[in-house]
Amino acid sequence: VIWSYSTYRQFNKCQRQWFFKNVYASHAANDPLRKEAYLLGQLKSISAWRGDVTDKTLSNFVVRGIAVGKTPKLDQAIDYARILCRRQYDFSTAKKYRSGQSKSSIGVEFCALFPIEYDIPISNQELTKAWNDIELALTNFFNNASLMDRLRSAKSLLAQRALSFQINGTYVRAVPDLIAFYENDPPRIFDWKVHSQGLKSSDQQLMTYAIALKRAKPHKDFPDSVANLQVEDVRISECQLLLNIVRDYELTRDLVIETEEEIAENIFEMNLSGAMAKSSDATANDFQTTRFPEMCTTCQFKKICWENFL
Ligand code: SF4
């Protein structure tokens, strides 16, 4: 079992939901219930979907373009997002995610919306709001001159790069939205957020990414300078795209040590609950249901949790 910032948060909210998503779900399993858990694990709320379309537009179109010396324009990015939204929405409403094909073989079109699967009507108002948020996030991104400078001046840009390293024998996984390497400056990690409130800072998540950049085995396209890097040299930026705010966090040696200790404690806590020791033979009944019953209403796994394990 692999620790990540998001899986730990999920474990804290509902151990059983964590189990379904991270241990039980399997596309390749013969057990139909495990296949079903995999499928349900792909479901997204409309709000998560709008964030995902924004991320994909930035990673697959904007950052990829800048990385090869092009100058993507806002209207092109909006067109890309609009087409992506349409294709994903059609894919989801036709329930093609139940075709049996794997997500990776379908590619960027793959989308499974929670309200479609659970027969909850989606209002035009909700869809319009989601689209307006995507458009606003992209507009703020392009209009932020200092953010664009930071990207254009980079020597290389790596989007959605998975990094992993070990703490006390447990693998820790981190997938920063973007790592920018510079000729003469230390690397900067960017995290895109598409939240209407954006009050909660994501400094701890970003610090985990910085630790991962230093401690993971360097990828072939990392510059040699990564070998001499100290974690506290890495710069980290949280970009609240709906609020048009970029928060830069300072890393210090003490904060790095504190974050590593916190991750180790989180892993220990999950070990105590039996999570890290459980194999795929474990059952959902080995894991506690949530202490926040209101969470069940929007839980992807409620179908199998309520029908098969209560
Ligand atoms: S339905 Fe409720 S208890 Fe079951 S996994 Fe989801 S959140 Fe947890």
Boltz pocket constraint, residues with backbone or C-beta under 6 A from the ligand:
constraints:
  - pocket:
      binder: B
      contacts: [[A, 14], [A, 15], [A, 16], [A, 17], [A, 20], [A, 288], [A, 289], [A, 290], [A, 292], [A, 293], [A, 295], [A, 296], [A, 299], [A, 300], [A, 301], [A, 302], [A, 305], [A, 306]]
      max_distance: 6.0
